[in-house]
């Protein structure tokens, strides 16, 4: 489903349930639905992880740094406190 589906994973039942979850405004209900969908994808073995990023960060008491999800380390994200 979608442009990022380079593995061509297909599960029409999952697609239908995802469409419902995307229209669900209640956060708790949507979270439960998405959790169930994740379980379906996991059990279908739709993805086999081939790489795992490890983020290594050092710390000092006088340095404040916010890590980024994209693994980039930018000087502008650090400051002396």
C-alpha positions in Angstrom: 0.0 0.0 0.0 1.5 3.3 -1.0 4.6 4.5 -2.7 7.0 3.3 0.0 5.9 -0.4 -0.4 9.1 -1.4 -2.2 8.7 -5.0 -0.9 5.2 -5.2 -2.5 3.6 -6.5 0.7 -0.1 -7.0 0.1 -2.9 -7.9 2.6 -6.3 -6.6 1.5 -7.8 -7.3 5.0 -5.0 -5.2 6.6 -5.6 -2.4 4.0 -9.3 -2.3 4.9 -8.7 -2.2 8.6 -6.0 0.5 8.1 -8.5 2.6 6.2 -10.9 2.4 9.1 -8.1 3.2 11.6 -7.1 6.3 9.6 -10.7 7.6 9.9 -11.0 6.9 13.6 -10.8 10.1 15.6 -10.8 8.5 19.1 -7.1 8.2 20.1 -7.5 5.2 22.3 -9.5 3.2 19.7 -7.1 4.2 16.9 -4.1 3.2 19.0 -5.7 -0.2 19.7 -6.5 -0.7 16.0 -2.9 0.2 15.0 -1.5 -2.1 17.6 -3.6 -4.9 16.1 -2.4 -4.0 12.6 1.2 -4.1 13.7 0.6 -7.6 15.1 -0.8 -8.7 11.7 2.2 -7.3 9.8 4.6 -8.9 12.3 2.9 -12.3 12.0 2.9 -12.0 8.2 6.6 -11.4 8.3 6.1 -8.5 6.0 9.5 -7.0 6.9 12.8 -8.6 7.7 15.1 -6.1 9.4 18.5 -6.2 7.8 20.0 -3.3 9.6 19.8 -1.8 13.1 21.1 1.7 14.0 22.8 2.1 17.3 23.0 5.6 18.7 26.0 6.3 21.0 25.9 9.5 23.0 28.3 10.8 25.7 27.2 13.1 28.4 28.6 15.9 30.7 26.9 17.7 33.6 27.4 21.1 31.9 26.3 20.0 28.4 22.7 19.8 27.2 22.1 17.9 24.0 19.0 16.6 22.3 19.4 13.5 20.1 17.7 13.4 16.8 15.7 10.5 15.3 17.6 10.8 12.0 20.9 10.0 13.8 22.5 13.4 12.8 24.6 15.1 15.4 24.4 18.9 14.9 26.4 21.4 17.0 23.4 23.7 17.1 21.6 21.0 19.2 24.1 21.3 22.0 24.5 24.0 24.6 26.5 24.6 27.7 24.3 25.0 30.8 
